[in-house]
């Protein structure tokens, strides 16, 4: 069978995929794969066909060569995340979803079906973060720790862990002076000379 025949089979699979006939599309794509003629784009089509037919394991396998050649493929990233989510691995799912969402921010005019998947990924990430936060607070409570009664530093650490705050790091514009402590605001009581300086404000 020559190259033209394989191209025809691939085109037939794409047409079946457009009709929503995942089973027929998969048969065609797997013929091309078996012949060693599959591009990473055809592997993507095969993954979509497997998704339609509900073969999760085959879908995940087909996504590997796609991500190897195109690590920022939004469909592949989202499908990997959804695969991990279905298998109960929220941490891995969040990782894939986060990569997809950050990559999507650099692209414009995304197709509606992709936008819908990105929105579902955002919802899944929020749900996962809330689930983790609830678990964390339950574990702290079980250990007799009330975050509201802890030090401000520990409370801030929990806010950073929950994603509601960002670490306050040095961001110099021209000169970086090393080894300074990363403290955004110092307590005035830390320095005994503050009161004298304030008293001299009129001068």
N, C-alpha and C positions, 0 to 999 in steps of 0.2 A: 504494500500500500504506500503511495507516494505522499508528499507533503500536502498536496492539494486535497487529498481525501481526508486527512486529519483536520485540515482547516474546515472542511465541510461538516465534519462530525462536531467540531467545536461550535460552529455557528448554529447547528441544529440544537445543541445543548443550551446555547444562549437563548434561542427562541423558546424552548421549553421552559426555561427559567422565567422568562418574561410572562409566560402564560400562567406561571405558578405551579407548573408540573415538575416538582422537584425530583420525583422518581425517574422520569424520562431524561431530565437534564443530567442527573447523576450517572445514568448508564452511559451517555455520550461522553461526559467528562472523564469518567474512569477508563474508557477506551484510550483516550489521548494520554492519560497518565500512565497506563500500562505500557504504552509504546515509548515512554520516555520523552514525549514531546510537549509536556505541560510547562507553560510559563507561570510565573507567580500570579498573574491575572487569572489564568484558568484555575489554579488552585483556589483562588478566592471565589470563583464561580462554583467550584465543587463544594466549598465550605457552605455557601449559601444554599445549595441544593440539599446538602446533608441537614442543614438547619430546618428546611421546609419539611423534610421527611422525618424529623425527630431523632436523627442519629447523632447524639451529642458527642460521642467518642470520635466518630469519623470526622465530624465538623472540627473538633479541636486539633485533630491530626492534620487536617488540610490547611489549617491556619498557620501552622509552623513555617512552611516555606514562604508564605506570604509575608509574615513579619520579619523573616530573615532578609528578604530582599527589600521590603518596604516597612520599616519599623514604626512609621507614623501613619500607617493606613488606618483611618478612623473606623471603618466597618470592622476590620480585623480586631482592633483594640477593644471595641465595644462588645463584639461577639465573644472574645476571650473573657471579658469581665462578666458578661451574662452567664457564660459557662461556669465560671467559678462561683457565681452567686447561686446558681441552681444546685451546685454541689456543696453549698453551705460554707464556703471559704470566703467570708466577708472581707478579710484583710487582703487577700489576693485580688478579689473583685474590685475593691476600692483602689488598689494600685493601678489596675488596668483602666478603670474609669477615669482616674485622675490624669493619667497620661493622655487619654483620648480628649478630655475636656481642655487640657492645656494646649494640645495640638490644634484643636478646633478653633481656639481663639486667634490663630494665625491665618485662618482661611475664611473666605467669603463665599456668598451665594451657595450655601450647602443645600442639597436636595431635602425636601420635606421629610422623607422617611428617616434620613440621617439626623435631622434636627429633633425628631420625635425620640429617637434612640438616645441622643445626648441628654434630652430632658429627663428621660427615665433613669439615665446614669446619675444625673444630679440628685434625683429623688432617692435613689438607692444609696448614694454616698451619705446623704443627710440622715437617712434611716439607720445606716450602719454606725455613723458617728454618735447618734443618740443612743443606740443600743450599747455601744462601748462605754459611753459616759454613765449610763444607768448602772452598768456592771461595775464600773470603777467606784461609783459612790456606794453601791451595795457592799463591795469588798471593804471600803474604808469604814463604813458603818459597822460591819461585822468585826472589825479590828478596834472599834471604839474611837474612831477618828471622825470628828466633825469638821469638815473643811471651813465652815464659817468661824470656827474657834481656833484655827491654826494661824501661823504667822502670815503676814502679807506676802512674803516671798513664796511660801508653799501654795497659797491661794492663786498667786499669779502663775505658778508652774502648772497648776491644774487647768487654768484658763488656756495656757499655751497648748497643753496636751489635748484639750477639747477642740482646739482650732479657733477659739474665739479671740485669741490674742497672738501677737507675734513677738518673738524674742527681740529685745531692744539692743541692737549691736551698733558698734561704731560704723559710721558711714561718712568718713572724711572726703572732702571734694578735691584736696590737693596733697595733703601731707598726713600720712598714717603714723601716729606715735604708738609704738607697741607696748603691750603689757598694762594698759590702763584697764581698770575694772569696768565691766559693761553695766553701769548703773545709770539709768535714764534721768532719775531725779533723786538727789540726796536729801535726807532729812536734815533740816536746819540745825537740829540739836546735836548733829554729829560734829559740828565745828564751833568751838567756843568763841571764835572771832566774829561770828555773823552778827551778833547783837551790837558790837561796837561799830561795825561797818554800816549797819542800818541806822545807827544813831548819827552817823556822820553824813547821812544822805543830803541834808540841806547844804552842806559845804560842797 
